[in-house]
Amino acid sequence: MKKSKSLYMFLFVCVSFSLISFDAHAIISMSRDEIISRAATGVGSSYWWGHSCWRSWDRSWGGADCSGYVARVWNIPMAVATDYNCSYHPYGTWHMRYESTDWTHINRSNTKRGDALVSNDGSSGHVVIYASGDAWGCPEVYEAQCTNCGIRHHNRCFDSSYVAIQRDNLSIQNDPEPEEDNGGGGSGGCSTNYSIPGGSGGPFIPLMIFGCCLIPIRKRKTKK
């Protein structure tokens, strides 16, 4: 004879095992005015190849090259102070010209304040922040131009090798979607290529989500 057993078994069951990936360097939202204001803080600082830092209150400190300057003005791939880690240099002009990591290539005729003009021929390149004027002529720009020039705000002409790029995640963006443009060439001379740890898309972090459930098993009686 067997006695009936009262069982309430707790069965721990994995009902979901999800792997969620997200971009660890998802960029903050910025307005075009914020981009221009941030660009202005660098004017008068030095040109320093391979670097990306300046202090608006101390022009003798730090410096940036063209792509370091634009990346820092755009707060990509992450938002940091302008005097944070001078050697932090995530993108070169090659990345900006041929990739679309934190920006989108647009038609140069649609360039707006806060966008950038970039050129790279595979060995050297240059990039500037566009402020106003004819993007195909001699627009008003902010740029880390050269060793003897430093970071400047002025009008300068750019040849047809320059293409326009627009920072992603612009706030209060009521403009129509930009027309993509992949056309090409490149020339100039500022910074060359820089590698990005974790690849051009940035590192990805997996999160595991587990669920559990409690399953009651009713008491069953057995007869003699």
N, C-alpha and C positions, 0 to 999 in steps of 0.2 A: 504494500500500500504506500502510496506516495501522498504525502501531504501537499496540499495546494500551497503554492507560494504566492505571496503578494509581491508583485514586482512593479516598481515604478523606476524604470530605467531612464537615466539621463543620457540621451544620445547626442553627443556633440557632432554636428554635421557641418561641414563647410558648404554653405549654399551659394557662396559667391567668392570667386578668386579673381579679382580684376587687377589688371595691370594698367595703370593710368600714367601717361607720359605728359609732361608739360615742359615748355621752354623755360629753362632756368634763368634766362636773361631777358624775359619779356620786357620790352621797353616801356617806360612811362609815357603818358600822354603829354604833349607839348603843343602850345599854340605857335603860330608864326611870329607873333610879337615876342613871345618868350625866347624864341630862337635868335631873333635879331638882337634883343637885349643882351642875351648871353654872349653873342658874337662881339658886341661892342665892348664887353669887359676885357677882351684880350688886346684891343688896339693899343699899340705903343709898346707891347711886350716883345721880347726877342724871338727870333727864329732859332729853333734848336732841333736839329734833325733827329728823328727817332723818339721824340718826346712830345708831351701833351699837357703842359701845366703852365699856369700863370697866376699872378695876383694883381688885381686891379689897383691895389694900394701900394704895390712895390714892383715897379717895372724892371728893376734890376734882378728880380728873382725869376727863375724858371724860363720857360719858352716852349714853343711847339713848332712842329713842321706842319705842312698843309693838311695832311690827312688826320694827324693827331689833333689838330685844331678843330676841324670839322666834326670829328667823332665826339670830341669833348663838348662842343657847342650843341650838338644834337642829343647829347646824353645817351649815347649808344656804346656798347650794349647795355650799360647800366648807368643810373644817375649818380654822379659823384661830383664833389666840389672841384672847381677848376685848379685847385692846388693840391689835389689828391694824387699821390704816386706818379711822379713825372714820367716814369718809364712805362706807365700803363698805356699801351698803344695797340688796341685790338684790330684795327683795320688799316690797310694801306690803300693807295689809289687803285691798285689792281683789283682789290676786292670791290671797291666802290664802282669801278667801271664795269666789271664783268660778272659780279654777283648781285644778288638781291636779298641780302640777309635781313637788314633792318630798314630797308628803303626799297623804293620802286622806281624803275626807269620810266621816264615820261618823255613826251615830245618836247623838244627844246622850246618850241613856240608857246608852250603852256607853262613855262617856268614862272613861279611866283615867289614872293619874298619868303626867305627861309629855306628854299630849295637849294640845290647845289649844282654846279657845273664841274664835270670831271673828265679828265683825259688820261689815257695810259697807253703806251705803245708796246708794252711788254717788258720794258727795261726801266723806264722812268715815267713819271706822270705828275699831274697837279690837280688840285681840287679847291674850289672856292665856295663860299656862301653867297648866294645871289640875294641882293636887296631890292633893286628896282632897275627900270630901264629896259632897253632892247636886248634881250638875251642873245640875239644874233649879231649884235653890234658891240658897243662898249658900255656894258652895264655897270651899275654901282655894286660893288662887292666887298666882302670882308675876306681876307686871306692871310695866311702865313706865307709870304711871298718868297723871300730868300734871306740868306745870312745878313746881307747888308741892309735889307729892307725891313725885316721884322714883320710883325702882324699889322696889317694896314686896312684902312677903310677908304676906298677911292673908286674911281672909274677906270676900267681897263678893258681892252678888246681881246676877244677870244676867237680862235679859228674854228673851222668846222669839225675838228677832231673832238671837240668837247660835246658831251652829251649831258642831259639834265636828269637828276635823280631827286626824288621826293622822300623825305623821312616818313616812315610808317607811323601810325597812331598819332596823327595830328588832331588836336582838339578843336572843337567848333569848326568842323570842316564842312562847309556848305557848298564847296565847289563840286562840279561833276567829277566822276571818276577820271583819273588821268589816263591819257592815251599812251599805251606802252610803246617804247621805242628801243629797238635793239641795234640800231645802226652804228656804224662805226669807226674805226681808226683811233688814233691817240698819239699825243705827243706832249712834250712839256718836260719839266724837271723839278720834282720836289722830293717825294718819298717813294721808295720802291715797295716791295711786297713784304707783308708781315703775316706770320701764321697765327691762327686763332686756336688756342687750346680747346680740344673737344670738337674741332671741325667748324666749318663756317656757320653751321646752324646752332652752335653752342651745345653745351652739355645737356643731357636729358636725365631726369630723375624718376625712377619708377616708384610708385606707391602701391602697396598691397592692401586690399580691403577684404576683410574676412567677415562672414556672417555665420551665425549659429542659430540653431533652433532646438527647442526642448520638445521631445516627443514622448507623451505619456503612453504607457502600455497598461491596459486595464487588467485588474486582478482576475484571474481565471480560476475557477473551482474544478477540482477533479473528484469524481465519485469513487467510492471504494469498490 
